[in-house]
Amino acid sequence: MTLTTADFVTRFQQMAANVERVIKGKREVIELTLIGMLAEGHVLFEDMPGTGKTMLSRAISQTISADVARIQCTPDLLPADVTGSSVLDRERGTFSFRPGPVFTNVLLADEINRATPKTQSALLEAMAERRVTYDGVTRELPTPFFVLATMNPLEQAGTFPLPEAQLDRFMFQLSLGYAPRAAEAQVLRSAEAGESIEELTAVVSLEEFRAMVAWAKAVTISDDVLYYLIDLVAATRSDTQLQLGASSRASLALLRAAKVRAAAAGRDDVLPGDIAALAPAVLTHRLLLTGEALMSETTRADVVDQILHRVKVPTAGALSQQDAQD
């Protein structure tokens, strides 16, 4: 399927508006989530219960005619409960593989930090390689495959913090937060009128969605903007307030997300503003503060903001000169 720039913008706005029919007053978070999905990434929500995380995943899946599955992470959840397992066929006397909930398009892993490290690691291969290996056999996951995981920032008893390698698999860490006053009134009016997510219809087919993913990959980035991205990520590795900076995977995630943001804005090239706008969502959860920074009550978001102000942004003249050379 062939798309144009205008087609991409129209479909992106249609998807965001459709999801916003259910998730009121959160257009920015909706668009970021869609950007993450179109960039073939995964999103982690650290948020209070009841803010609409499950509803968001359902709305997105119905918007693109995708399958959705949900797993409630608990300490007794086994890896096979996520990936699937072999089941005995009593009639034939043989074992056959029964796919787990991970074989879907949109997977909601609710309170992922309540699962044991062994079960958390079962998601690693699926998130990184989009495939599952069980009993020596590798099985490909559907396309697209997108993990929307949640964590409760308040209740820490009985939880298992995600290791850095796992956090690094998430393209974004976001927060829905509570709805603004006017938006919450819309939610209550919708519930009063009997409107529900069940009435939400698809506005983009899976084929169109896959075409959008391919289109975004073709968005270009100049050398100046690319090195601006590299300098931002590199600055996290030398900042004295951090004991762990962002990885090369973070650089790649930021590049892919920036390309989607540019395409959604109707451009076929990435601008410094795309990089700066997405840097907090991409970088913050990948950083580890030093003890001194923690004692001074500095947050990871503060450090990212300082780096954004410190790293030199390519000027319009330099970009124009680069375009002329090309």
C-alpha positions in Angstrom: 0.0 0.0 0.0 1.3 3.4 -1.0 0.9 6.5 1.2 1.6 10.2 0.8 2.7 12.7 3.4 -0.9 14.0 3.6 -2.2 10.4 4.0 0.0 9.8 7.0 -1.0 13.1 8.7 -4.7 12.4 8.1 -4.6 8.9 9.4 -2.5 9.8 12.5 -5.0 12.5 13.4 -7.9 10.2 12.8 -6.3 7.6 15.2 -5.6 10.2 17.9 -9.1 11.7 17.7 -10.7 8.2 17.8 -8.8 7.2 20.9 -9.6 10.6 22.5 -13.3 9.8 22.3 -12.7 7.4 25.2 -9.5 8.9 26.8 -10.7 12.5 27.4 -8.3 15.4 27.8 -5.1 13.5 27.2 -4.3 14.2 23.5 -0.5 14.7 24.1 -0.2 11.3 25.8 -2.3 9.6 23.2 -0.2 11.0 20.4 3.0 10.0 22.2 1.7 6.5 22.6 0.8 6.3 18.9 4.3 7.6 18.0 5.8 4.9 20.1 3.7 2.2 18.4 4.4 3.5 14.9 8.1 3.6 15.8 7.8 -0.1 16.8 8.5 0.6 20.4 6.9 -0.3 23.7 5.5 2.1 26.4 5.7 2.0 30.2 3.2 3.9 32.3 4.0 4.7 35.9 0.6 5.8 37.1 -2.1 5.6 39.7 -4.8 3.0 39.4 -7.9 3.9 37.6 -6.4 6.6 35.3 -7.4 4.8 32.1 -4.3 2.7 31.2 -6.3 -0.4 30.3 -8.9 1.6 28.4 -6.1 3.3 26.4 -4.7 0.0 25.2 -8.2 -1.2 24.2 -9.0 2.0 22.4 -5.8 1.8 20.4 -6.3 -1.8 19.5 -9.9 -1.1 18.3 -8.7 2.0 16.4 -6.5 -0.2 14.2 -8.5 -3.4 14.1 -5.9 -5.1 16.2 -6.1 -7.9 18.8 -5.5 -7.0 22.4 -4.7 -9.2 25.4 -4.2 -8.4 29.1 -2.1 -10.1 31.8 -2.5 -9.2 35.5 1.1 -9.5 36.8 1.3 -11.2 40.2 4.1 -13.0 42.1 2.6 -16.4 41.2 2.5 -15.6 37.4 4.7 -18.1 35.5 6.6 -17.4 32.3 4.5 -20.0 30.5 1.4 -18.0 31.5 2.8 -15.2 29.3 4.4 -17.0 26.4 2.3 -20.2 26.2 3.1 -23.8 26.9 2.7 -27.4 25.6 -0.7 -29.1 26.3 -1.4 -32.8 26.1 -3.8 -33.8 23.4 -5.5 -36.8 25.0 -7.0 -38.1 21.8 -3.8 -38.1 19.9 -1.5 -38.7 22.8 0.8 -35.8 21.7 1.8 -32.4 23.0 0.8 -29.3 21.1 1.8 -25.7 21.8 -0.9 -23.4 23.1 0.0 -19.7 22.5 0.0 -17.4 25.5 -1.4 -13.9 25.7 1.8 -12.5 24.2 0.6 -13.7 20.8 -1.4 -10.5 20.1 -1.0 -7.1 18.6 -1.4 -5.0 21.8 -0.4 -6.6 25.1 -1.2 -4.8 28.4 1.0 -6.0 31.2 -0.7 -4.6 34.2 1.6 -3.8 37.2 4.6 -5.5 35.6 6.8 -4.9 38.6 4.6 -7.4 40.6 5.8 -10.3 38.5 8.9 -12.1 39.5 12.2 -11.4 37.6 11.9 -14.8 35.9 8.5 -13.9 34.5 9.6 -10.4 33.6 12.5 -11.9 31.6 10.0 -14.0 29.6 8.9 -10.7 28.1 12.4 -9.6 27.1 12.8 -11.8 24.0 9.2 -10.9 22.9 9.8 -7.2 23.3 13.3 -7.1 21.7 13.0 -9.7 19.0 9.2 -10.0 18.5 9.4 -13.7 18.9 9.1 -16.4 21.5 11.2 -19.5 22.0 9.7 -22.4 23.8 11.0 -26.0 24.0 13.6 -25.2 21.4 11.1 -23.8 18.9 11.0 -20.2 17.9 7.7 -18.7 17.0 7.2 -15.2 15.5 4.7 -12.8 17.1 2.0 -11.0 15.1 2.8 -7.6 13.4 2.5 -5.1 14.9 3.4 -6.1 18.4 3.2 -3.5 21.1 3.6 -3.8 24.9 1.8 -1.3 27.1 3.0 -2.0 30.7 2.0 -0.3 33.9 3.5 0.3 37.3 1.9 1.7 40.5 4.3 4.4 41.9 2.9 4.1 45.4 2.6 0.5 46.5 6.1 -1.1 46.6 5.4 -4.0 48.9 5.7 -7.3 47.2 7.1 -5.8 44.0 10.2 -6.6 42.0 11.9 -3.5 40.4 12.5 -3.8 36.7 16.2 -4.2 35.9 17.9 -1.7 33.7 18.0 -4.1 30.8 14.2 -4.4 31.0 13.6 -0.7 31.3 15.8 -0.1 28.3 13.4 -2.2 26.2 10.7 0.5 26.7 10.9 3.3 24.2 8.9 5.7 26.4 7.9 6.0 30.0 4.8 8.1 30.3 2.1 9.1 32.8 -1.6 9.6 32.0 -2.4 11.3 35.3 -5.8 12.4 36.4 -8.1 14.0 33.9 -8.5 17.8 34.0 -11.8 19.1 35.4 -13.5 19.7 32.1 -12.3 16.3 30.7 -13.6 14.5 33.8 -17.0 16.1 33.3 -17.0 14.7 29.7 -16.1 11.3 31.0 -19.0 11.4 33.5 -21.4 12.7 30.8 -20.4 9.9 28.4 -21.0 7.3 31.1 -24.3 8.9 31.9 -25.3 8.6 28.2 -24.3 5.0 28.1 -21.4 5.6 25.7 -18.7 3.0 26.1 -15.5 1.8 24.4 -17.5 -1.1 22.9 -18.9 1.5 20.4 -15.5 2.5 19.3 -14.8 1.5 15.6 -11.6 1.1 13.7 -10.5 4.1 11.6 -7.3 2.5 10.2 -6.8 -1.1 9.1 -3.8 -3.1 10.1 -2.5 -2.9 6.5 -2.7 0.9 6.6 -1.0 0.9 10.0 1.9 -1.2 8.7 2.2 1.1 5.7 2.5 4.1 8.1 5.3 2.3 10.0 7.2 1.8 6.7 6.5 5.4 5.7 8.0 6.8 8.9 11.1 4.7 8.5 11.8 6.5 5.2 11.8 10.0 6.8 15.3 11.5 6.5 17.6 13.2 9.0 20.4 15.6 8.2 23.9 15.1 9.7 23.6 18.2 11.9 20.4 17.0 13.5 21.7 13.4 13.8 24.8 14.7 15.7 22.5 16.8 17.9 20.7 13.6 18.8 24.0 11.8 19.5 25.3 14.7 21.6 22.2 14.7 23.7 22.5 11.0 24.5 26.3 11.3 25.0 25.8 14.1 27.5 23.9 11.7 29.8 27.0 9.4 29.9 29.3 12.2 31.1 27.0 14.1 33.4 28.4 14.1 37.0 24.9 13.7 38.5 24.4 10.3 36.7 26.0 7.0 37.4 24.4 5.4 34.3 23.6 7.3 31.1 21.5 6.3 28.1 22.5 3.4 25.9 22.9 3.2 22.1 19.4 1.6 22.1 18.2 4.9 23.5 19.7 6.8 20.6 18.0 4.4 18.1 14.7 4.7 20.0 14.9 8.6 19.9 15.7 8.5 16.2 12.8 6.2 15.3 10.4 8.2 17.4 11.6 11.5 15.9 11.0 10.2 12.4 7.4 9.3 13.3 6.8 12.7 15.0 8.1 14.5 11.8 5.9 12.4 9.6 2.9 13.2 11.8 3.6 16.9 11.4 3.6 16.5 7.6 7.4 16.6 7.1 9.8 14.2 5.5 12.8 15.3 7.5 13.5 15.4 11.2 14.1 18.8 12.9 15.9 19.5 16.2 12.5 20.2 17.8 11.4 16.7 17.2 14.5 15.4 19.1 14.1 17.9 22.0 10.3 17.2 22.4 10.8 13.4 22.7 14.0 13.3 24.7 12.4 13.4 28.1 10.1 10.5 27.4 12.9 8.4 25.8 15.8 9.2 28.1 14.5 9.8 31.7 13.7 6.2 32.7 17.0 5.0 31.4 19.1 7.1 33.7 20.5 6.3 37.2 21.2 9.2 39.6 24.3 9.3 41.8 23.9 9.3 45.6 24.8 12.9 45.8 22.1 13.9 43.3 19.5 11.9 45.2 20.5 13.6 48.4 20.1 17.0 46.8 16.6 15.9 45.6 17.6 16.3 41.9 15.3 14.2 39.7 16.2 12.5 36.4 13.8 14.8 34.6 15.8 17.8 36.0 19.0 16.3 34.6 17.4 15.8 31.1 16.1 19.3 31.2 19.6 20.7 32.1 21.1 18.7 29.2 18.6 20.0 26.7 19.5 23.5 27.7 23.2 22.8 27.7 23.7 20.9 24.3 24.0 23.2 21.4 21.0 23.1 19.0 21.9 23.2 15.2 21.1 26.6 13.8 18.8 27.2 10.8 21.8 28.4 8.8 23.7 25.2 9.4 20.7 23.2 8.4 20.2 25.2 5.2 23.9 24.8 4.3 23.6 21.1 4.8 20.5 20.9 2.5 22.4 22.9 -0.1 25.3 20.5 0.0 22.9 17.6 -0.4 
